[in-house]
């Protein structure tokens, strides 16, 4: 199977080897994949320069642009603002090329930022005139640095001179809002919201130079010169869509063949017209049966003279031939010496469309049918589960992005999905997955081995080039002086042993702390403080007293204490001696009355029970400190120096 488009024109052998190598890299490559955020909001457009490892990404939501390195993610500190105030301000339209960014505002004015890296002059230019309504579309001609185009809701297309920042020509279309704007050296084409397409035959470079010459000749008020150019007469053609269609969504024009391919909103077909006559040439249909067309890309780049990969040496080519190739086409059996300057086949410029159901269709963009008949797709690719939002097409691959953030790489010859780049987001990341502006792939830019895509607010880049090329771009840290293998193994063993010992020590300390905490918890009755424990003891004593006595018994019973309750057990002998001395004194005091008793009456010896009874009935008088019987305490004490008796007296008084 021959390829749709040649990658290398020097020979079929080089084409075969080059394509085989590229397919293998994109299919089995495990290169570096990087994702970073420029932190300027949702990224709407970008321009990438792989040769110098630089890119510029812009956000219409914030009206900001930033330079960055797609291979390292490094951002330039200097932002490119859309206003002179250097504050973020959202724009309604945005267009970018290699060195210019065009901003269109809702207020009707436009500005242009110059994003050359070595540019030292003023980086922002504000244009003097306005549209009567929001700016809806912009155009930056690749063939002219001195002109730009803008379209507004006032249905006017303005051509501007960037050197004077003034409008030189106004083009009036139809009474509808222009939504698409393309320009070529010989015509200007605009698509409107009512489905019409308007073409003006105008040589843009000549008009800009004519204005500059008139301005130089007049050397006076610019307004006078601009007034003479305000309403020039240009041939205008209106191409109406077949049937009733909604707004134009995308326009792809080819100046070489003077054709334009147009997609409309909420339609399943794409239409091809002749720019000069407005005749319908073909209808690309019967491909999207479920969803409507949401994205379109036409590969109109000419074939490369030589590929970016250097030809293999003979041993490498022989090894590839022995191992077999993963390429999906068979090289024709022609001699290596045959010239490729006169190819025996026609290159097909692929037209690729994607729909809202995730289906991708491949068409022959140069196909023409009788009376605008139906052209069926070459292949239909299935794999996406969300709407297709971005496409990239070249001779060797098709790269597609969807609203869910997934990117798939396809082989156009076989229609196989050779690689898939997922949109990995953390499970608990604060991201609203239902927000299309955060998940959608809006731009895809690739070369032979590398690719860059904008996904919501982030930039994702990948590189499937050879390992040598990767190592050449990476800045590796210098290697330190390596020691012998034995010493390295010993050091690792010692480190592991120290780690084990540290873990064991920490575990023992933790267990000891746990045991101490449990013991303290037990002693403090669950962590009670001293005051709480005292209150708890008093509460328990009150509960025990209440359980021992009933309330009536507790009210009738009064505690009585005897003298023995106040006497220590060690002083019992002294107390007994004191009682004995008191009994002797009583006996002596009662001797006179013994005369009245009969002489022969037996005298009973005092017993200990009587002595104890008498001592128990003896009480101190609170008023005069005398014993019952009228005798004072000093009368019973012979020796005042007796320390034992003094101690007993103090004990009886309650002084101790």
C-alpha positions in Angstrom: 0.0 0.0 0.0 1.4 3.3 -1.0 1.3 6.3 1.4 -1.1 9.1 0.8 1.8 11.6 1.0 5.6 11.2 0.6 7.9 12.0 3.5 11.1 11.8 1.5 11.4 12.4 -2.2 14.9 11.2 -2.9 14.0 7.5 -3.1 11.5 4.9 -2.1 14.1 3.1 -0.1 14.7 6.2 2.1 10.9 6.7 2.3 10.5 3.1 3.5 13.2 3.3 6.2 12.2 6.7 7.4 8.6 5.9 7.8 9.4 2.6 9.5 11.5 4.3 12.0 8.9 7.0 12.7 6.1 4.5 13.2 8.2 2.4 15.5 9.1 5.5 17.6 5.5 6.7 18.0 4.2 3.2 18.7 6.8 2.0 21.1 8.5 5.1 22.2 8.9 5.7 25.9 10.2 9.2 25.7 9.9 12.0 28.2 6.3 13.3 28.8 6.0 16.6 30.6 3.0 18.5 31.9 3.2 22.0 33.4 0.9 25.0 33.9 1.8 28.5 32.5 -0.6 29.9 35.2 -2.4 32.3 32.8 -5.8 30.6 32.7 -7.4 28.6 29.9 -4.9 28.3 26.9 -6.7 29.1 23.6 -3.9 29.2 21.1 -0.1 28.7 20.9 2.9 28.7 18.5 5.8 26.2 18.9 9.3 26.4 17.6 10.9 23.0 18.1 14.2 24.0 16.6 14.8 26.5 19.3 12.8 24.7 22.1 10.5 27.6 22.6 6.8 28.3 22.5 4.3 31.1 23.2 0.9 30.3 24.7 -2.0 32.8 25.0 -5.2 32.9 27.0 -8.3 34.9 25.7 -9.9 34.6 29.2 -7.1 36.7 30.8 -5.7 38.5 27.8 -2.2 37.2 28.6 0.6 35.4 26.8 3.7 33.8 28.1 6.9 32.4 26.6 8.0 29.0 27.8 10.3 26.0 27.0 8.1 22.9 26.1 11.0 20.5 26.9 11.7 21.7 30.4 8.5 23.7 31.4 10.5 26.8 32.3 8.5 30.0 32.0 9.6 33.4 31.0 9.1 35.9 33.8 8.0 38.7 31.4 4.3 38.3 30.5 2.8 39.7 27.3 -0.3 41.8 28.1 -3.1 42.8 25.8 -3.3 46.3 27.2 -1.0 49.2 27.9 -1.9 49.1 31.6 -0.3 45.6 32.1 -3.4 44.2 33.7 -5.3 41.1 32.7 -8.3 41.9 30.5 -10.3 39.3 28.6 -10.5 39.5 24.9 -13.2 38.4 22.5 -10.9 37.2 19.6 -7.3 36.0 19.5 -4.9 35.2 16.7 -1.2 34.3 16.8 1.7 33.5 14.5 5.5 33.1 14.9 6.1 36.7 16.1 2.8 38.5 16.5 -0.3 38.2 18.8 -3.5 40.0 17.8 -6.0 40.8 20.4 -9.7 41.8 19.7 -11.7 43.2 22.5 -15.4 43.3 23.3 -15.3 47.1 23.1 -14.4 47.0 19.4 -10.7 48.0 19.4 -7.7 45.8 18.7 -4.1 45.7 19.9 -1.0 43.8 18.7 1.8 42.3 20.8 5.2 41.6 19.3 6.7 38.4 20.8 10.1 38.3 19.2 12.6 37.2 21.8 15.3 39.8 20.9 12.8 42.6 20.2 13.8 45.7 22.1 11.2 48.2 21.0 7.7 48.7 22.1 6.0 45.3 22.4 2.3 46.5 22.3 0.6 48.6 19.6 -2.9 50.0 20.0 -4.8 50.7 16.8 -6.6 54.0 16.5 -10.0 53.1 15.1 -12.9 50.9 16.4 -15.5 48.5 15.3 -19.1 49.4 16.2 -19.4 46.3 18.3 -17.3 43.4 19.6 -14.5 42.1 17.5 -15.4 38.6 16.4 -12.6 37.4 14.1 -9.0 38.2 13.3 -6.4 37.3 10.6 -2.6 37.6 10.4 -1.3 37.2 6.9 1.8 35.0 6.8 3.0 36.7 3.6 2.8 40.3 4.9 4.2 41.9 8.1 2.6 45.2 7.5 -1.1 44.3 7.4 -3.7 42.6 9.5 -7.5 42.1 9.3 -10.3 42.2 11.8 -14.0 41.6 11.7 -16.7 42.9 14.1 -20.4 42.5 14.8 -21.0 45.5 12.6 -20.5 43.2 9.6 -17.4 45.2 8.5 -14.0 43.7 7.6 -11.2 46.1 8.3 -7.7 46.0 6.8 -5.1 47.7 9.0 -1.6 49.1 8.3 0.5 48.0 11.2 3.1 50.7 10.6 0.7 53.5 11.2 -1.9 51.5 13.3 -4.7 52.9 11.1 -7.5 51.3 9.0 -6.9 51.6 5.3 -9.9 49.6 3.8 -13.3 48.7 5.0 -15.0 45.7 3.4 -18.8 45.3 3.8 -20.2 41.9 3.7 -23.7 40.6 4.5 -26.0 41.7 7.3 -24.8 39.1 9.8 -22.0 38.6 12.2 -18.7 37.4 10.7 -17.3 34.4 12.6 -14.4 33.2 10.4 -11.8 35.2 8.5 -9.1 33.9 6.0 -6.8 35.9 3.8 -4.5 35.1 0.8 -2.4 37.2 -1.5 -5.3 37.6 -4.0 -8.6 37.4 -2.0 -10.2 37.8 1.4 -12.8 35.3 2.5 -15.2 35.6 5.5 -17.8 33.2 6.9 -20.9 34.6 8.6 -23.3 33.4 11.3 -26.2 33.0 8.8 -24.2 30.5 6.8 -23.1 32.8 4.0 -19.5 33.0 2.7 -18.3 36.3 1.1 -15.2 36.5 -1.1 -13.5 39.8 -2.1 -10.9 39.9 -4.9 -8.2 42.1 -3.4 -4.4 42.1 -3.6 -3.6 42.9 0.0 0.1 43.8 -0.5 -0.7 46.2 -3.3 -3.3 47.9 -1.2 -1.0 48.4 1.7 1.8 49.7 -0.5 -0.6 52.0 -2.3 -1.7 53.5 1.0 1.9 54.0 2.1 2.8 55.8 -1.1 -0.2 58.1 -0.9 0.7 58.8 2.7 4.2 59.7 1.8 3.1 61.9 -1.2 0.5 63.8 0.8 2.7 64.3 3.8 -0.3 65.8 5.6 -3.3 64.8 7.6 -3.6 61.0 7.6 -7.4 61.3 7.9 -7.6 62.9 4.4 -5.6 60.0 2.8 -7.7 57.5 4.8 -10.9 59.0 3.5 -10.0 58.5 -0.1 -9.5 54.8 0.6 -12.6 54.3 2.8 -15.0 52.9 0.2 -13.0 51.3 -2.6 -14.8 49.1 -5.1 -13.8 45.4 -5.0 -15.5 42.5 -6.6 -17.5 40.6 -4.1 -19.1 37.1 -4.3 -21.5 35.6 -1.9 -21.6 31.8 -1.6 -24.8 30.5 0.1 -24.8 27.1 1.7 -27.0 24.4 0.2 -30.2 24.1 2.1 -30.7 25.8 5.5 -27.6 25.7 7.5 -26.5 27.4 10.7 -23.4 29.4 11.4 -20.1 28.7 9.6 -17.7 27.0 12.1 -14.5 26.5 10.1 -13.0 27.5 6.7 -10.0 25.9 5.0 -9.0 27.5 1.7 -6.4 26.6 -0.9 -5.1 29.5 -3.0 -3.3 27.2 -5.4 -6.5 25.4 -6.5 -8.9 28.3 -5.6 -11.2 26.0 -3.5 -12.6 26.4 0.0 -13.9 23.7 2.3 -16.5 24.8 4.8 -18.0 23.1 7.9 -21.3 24.4 9.4 -22.7 24.2 12.9 -24.8 21.1 13.7 -24.1 19.3 10.4 -22.7 15.9 9.6 -21.2 16.9 6.2 -18.5 19.2 4.9 -18.8 21.2 1.6 -16.3 22.1 -1.0 -16.7 25.2 -3.2 -15.0 26.9 -6.0 -13.9 30.4 -4.8 -14.1 32.0 -8.3 -17.5 30.8 -9.3 -19.1 29.8 -6.0 -20.0 26.4 -7.4 -20.4 23.4 -5.1 -17.7 20.9 -6.0 -18.2 18.1 -3.5 -20.0 17.0 -0.4 -18.0 15.0 2.1 -20.6 12.9 3.7 -21.7 9.4 4.9 -18.9 9.4 7.4 -20.3 11.0 10.5 -23.5 9.1 11.2 -24.0 9.8 14.9 -22.3 13.2 15.8 -22.0 16.5 14.0 -18.7 17.9 12.7 -16.8 19.6 15.5 -13.2 19.9 14.1 -11.6 19.9 10.7 -7.9 19.9 9.5 -6.7 19.9 5.9 -3.0 18.9 5.3 -2.0 21.3 2.5 1.7 21.4 3.2 3.9 20.3 0.3 5.9 17.1 0.6 9.4 17.5 2.1 12.4 17.3 -0.1 14.2 15.4 2.6 13.2 14.1 5.9 14.5 15.4 9.2 16.1 12.0 10.0 19.5 11.3 8.6 19.6 8.3 6.2 20.6 5.0 7.8 23.9 3.4 7.1 24.0 0.2 5.2 24.4 -2.1 8.3 21.4 -0.4 10.0 19.3 -0.7 6.8 20.2 -4.4 6.5 19.3 -5.0 10.2 15.9 -3.3 9.8 15.3 -5.5 6.7 16.1 -8.7 8.6 14.0 -7.8 11.6 11.0 -6.7 9.6 9.3 -3.4 9.8 6.2 -2.2 11.7 5.4 0.1 8.8 2.0 -0.3 7.3 2.9 0.1 3.6 4.9 -2.0 1.2 7.7 -0.4 -0.7 7.3 -0.7 -4.5 9.7 -2.9 -6.4 11.6 -0.2 -8.2 15.3 0.1 -8.5 17.1 2.3 -6.0 18.6 4.3 -8.9 15.2 5.4 -10.1 14.6 9.1 -9.8 11.9 10.5 -7.5 11.6 13.7 -9.3 8.8 12.3 -11.5 6.6 10.3 -9.1 4.3 7.7 -10.7 1.5 8.5 -8.2 -0.4 11.5 -7.0 -0.2 12.7 -3.4 -3.5 12.9 -1.6 -3.9 15.9 0.6 -5.8 14.4 3.5 -8.8 16.1 4.9 -9.5 14.9 8.5 -12.7 15.7 10.4 -13.9 14.9 13.9 -17.4 14.9 15.3 -19.1 15.2 18.7 -19.3 11.4 19.1 -15.6 10.9 19.0 -15.4 9.6 15.4 -12.6 10.7 13.0 -13.0 10.5 9.2 -10.3 10.7 6.6 -11.1 12.1 3.1 -9.3 12.9 -0.1 -9.3 16.7 0.1 -8.7 17.0 -3.7 -11.7 14.8 -4.6 -14.4 16.4 -6.8 -17.8 14.9 -7.5 -20.3 15.5 -10.3 -22.7 18.4 -9.3 -21.4 18.4 -5.8 -22.1 14.8 -5.2 -21.2 12.7 -2.1 -17.6 11.8 -1.5 -17.2 8.9 1.0 -14.4 8.8 3.5 -11.2 6.8 2.9 -11.2 5.5 6.5 -13.1 6.0 9.7 -11.3 5.9 13.0 -12.9 5.0 16.3 -11.5 5.2 19.8 -12.4 8.5 21.4 -15.4 8.7 23.8 -15.7 12.5 23.8 -16.1 15.1 21.1 -13.0 15.8 19.0 -11.6 19.2 19.7 -8.1 19.3 18.0 -6.4 17.6 15.1 -2.9 17.5 13.6 -2.1 15.8 10.3 1.1 15.1 8.4 2.5 12.5 6.1 3.1 9.8 8.8 0.5 10.3 11.5 -2.7 11.8 12.7 -2.9 13.2 16.2 -6.3 13.8 17.7 -7.4 15.4 21.0 -10.8 15.3 22.7 -12.9 17.1 25.2 -11.9 14.6 27.9 -8.2 15.5 27.6 -7.1 12.3 25.9 -4.7 12.3 22.9 -4.5 9.5 20.4 -1.9 8.9 17.6 -3.1 7.1 14.5 -1.4 5.5 11.5 -3.2 7.0 8.4 -2.4 4.0 6.2 -3.9 1.3 8.4 -6.1 3.4 10.7 -4.6 1.8 13.8 -4.2 3.6 17.1 -0.4 3.4 17.6 -0.3 5.3 20.9 -2.5 7.0 23.5 -1.6 9.7 25.9 -4.1 9.8 28.8 -5.2 12.7 30.8 -4.1 11.6 34.3 -5.6 13.6 37.1 -5.3 12.8 40.8 -8.4 11.2 42.3 -8.9 13.9 45.0 -7.6 16.8 42.9 -9.7 20.0 43.2 -10.7 19.8 39.5 -14.2 20.1 38.1 -14.1 17.3 35.5 -17.4 18.5 34.0 -15.8 21.8 33.0 -14.9 21.5 29.4 -12.5 24.5 29.5 -10.3 22.6 32.0 -10.4 19.2 30.2 -10.5 20.1 26.5 -7.5 19.7 24.2 -7.5 22.9 22.2 -4.3 22.9 20.3 -1.9 20.2 19.0 1.5 20.9 17.5 3.9 18.2 16.3 7.1 17.4 14.3 8.7 14.1 13.5 9.3 13.0 17.1 7.9 15.6 19.4 4.5 17.0 20.2 2.9 19.8 22.3 -0.7 20.1 23.3 -2.7 22.5 25.4 -5.2 20.8 27.8 -7.3 23.3 29.6 -4.9 25.4 31.7 -1.9 23.1 31.2 0.7 22.4 28.5 1.6 18.8 27.8 4.7 17.9 25.8 6.3 14.6 24.8 9.4 13.5 23.0 9.9 10.1 21.3 13.3 10.8 19.8 16.3 8.5 20.3 18.0 8.3 23.6 21.1 10.0 22.3 19.1 13.0 21.3 17.4 13.1 24.7 20.7 12.9 26.5 22.1 15.7 24.4 19.3 18.0 25.4 19.3 17.2 29.1 21.7 18.8 31.4 23.0 15.9 33.5 24.6 16.4 36.9 28.4 15.7 37.0 29.1 12.3 38.4 30.9 12.2 41.8 34.0 10.1 42.3 32.9 6.5 42.8 34.5 4.3 45.4 35.2 0.6 45.1 32.3 -1.8 44.9 33.3 -3.5 48.2 33.3 -0.2 50.2 30.0 0.8 48.7 28.4 -2.5 49.8 29.9 -2.2 53.3 28.5 1.3 53.6 25.1 0.2 52.5 25.2 -2.7 55.0 26.2 -0.4 57.9 23.5 2.0 57.0 20.9 -0.8 57.0 22.1 -2.0 60.4 22.0 1.4 61.9 18.5 1.9 60.5 17.4 -1.4 62.1 18.9 -0.5 65.5 17.3 2.9 65.4 13.9 1.4 64.7 14.3 -1.1 67.6 15.3 1.7 70.0 12.4 3.8 69.0 10.0 0.9 69.4 11.3 0.1 73.0 11.0 3.7 74.0 7.5 3.8 72.7 6.5 0.7 74.6 8.0 2.1 77.8 6.0 5.3 77.4 2.9 3.3 76.9 3.4 1.3 80.1 4.1 4.4 82.1 1.0 6.1 80.7 -1.2 3.0 81.6 0.2 2.9 85.2 -0.4 6.6 85.7 -3.9 6.3 84.3 -4.6 3.5 86.7 -3.3 5.3 89.8 -5.1 8.5 89.0 -8.4 6.6 88.4 -8.6 7.5 84.8 -6.5 10.7 84.8 -8.1 12.5 87.8 -6.3 15.4 89.4 -5.5 15.6 93.2 -8.6 17.8 93.9 -10.8 15.5 92.0 -9.5 12.4 93.8 -10.1 14.1 97.2 -13.6 15.0 96.3 -14.1 11.4 95.1 -12.9 10.0 98.5 -15.3 12.3 100.4 -18.1 11.2 98.3 -17.4 7.5 98.9 -17.2 8.1 102.7 -20.5 9.8 102.7 -22.1 6.9 100.7 -20.6 4.4 103.2 -22.0 6.3 106.2 -25.4 6.5 104.6 -25.4 2.8 104.0 -24.4 1.9 107.7 -27.1 4.0 109.4 -30.6 4.8 108.5 -31.5 8.5 108.6 -33.6 8.1 111.8 -30.8 6.3 113.6 -28.2 8.8 112.5 -30.3 11.6 113.9 -30.8 9.9 117.3 -27.3 8.6 117.8 -24.6 10.9 119.0 -21.1 9.6 119.2 -19.7 9.2 122.8 -16.0 9.0 123.4 -14.4 7.7 126.6 -11.1 8.6 128.1 -9.6 5.4 126.8 -10.3 6.6 123.3 -7.8 9.5 123.9 -5.2 7.4 125.6 -2.5 5.7 123.6 -1.8 2.0 124.2 1.7 2.7 125.4 0.5 5.0 128.2 -2.0 2.4 129.6 0.3 1.5 132.5 0.6 5.1 133.7 -3.1 5.4 133.6 -3.6 2.3 135.7 -1.0 3.6 138.2 -2.8 6.9 138.4 -6.1 5.2 139.1 -4.5 3.1 141.8 -3.2 6.2 143.5 -6.5 7.9 143.4 -8.2 4.9 145.0 -5.5 4.9 147.8 -6.3 8.5 148.5 -10.0 7.9 148.6 -9.4 5.1 151.1 -7.3 7.4 153.3 -9.9 10.1 153.2 -12.7 7.7 154.4 -10.7 6.3 157.3 -12.4 8.5 160.0 -15.7 7.0 159.2 -14.3 3.6 159.8 -14.8 4.1 163.5 -18.5 3.9 163.1 -18.3 0.5 161.7 -18.3 -2.5 163.9 -14.8 -3.6 164.8 -15.5 -7.1 163.7 -17.0 -6.0 160.3 -14.9 -7.3 157.5 -13.4 -4.7 155.3 -13.8 -5.4 151.7 -10.8 -4.7 149.6 -11.5 -2.5 146.7 -11.7 -4.4 143.4 -10.5 -3.2 140.1 -14.0 -3.0 138.7 -15.0 -0.5 141.3 -11.8 1.5 140.7 -12.5 1.6 137.1 -16.1 2.5 137.6 -15.1 5.4 139.9 -12.5 6.6 137.5 -15.0 6.4 134.6 -17.5 8.4 136.5 -14.9 11.0 137.4 -15.3 14.1 135.2 -13.6 17.5 135.1 -15.6 20.5 135.9 -15.5 22.9 133.0 -15.9 25.9 135.2 -13.4 25.5 138.0 -11.3 22.5 136.9 -12.1 20.4 140.0 -13.1 16.8 140.3 -16.5 15.7 141.6 -16.2 15.7 145.4 -14.9 19.2 145.7 -11.3 18.4 145.5 -8.9 20.1 143.1 -6.6 18.3 140.7 -3.5 19.6 142.6 -4.7 17.8 145.8 -4.1 14.5 144.1 -0.7 15.3 142.8 2.2 14.9 145.3 5.0 15.5 142.9 4.5 18.3 140.4 7.7 17.4 138.7 6.5 14.0 137.7 6.6 14.2 133.9 4.5 11.1 133.5 1.7 12.6 135.5 2.0 15.9 133.8 1.6 14.1 130.4 -1.5 12.3 131.7 -3.0 15.5 132.9 -2.4 17.2 129.6 -3.8 14.2 127.8 -7.0 14.3 130.0 -7.4 18.1 129.3 -7.2 17.5 125.6 -4.2 19.7 125.1 -2.5 17.0 123.1 
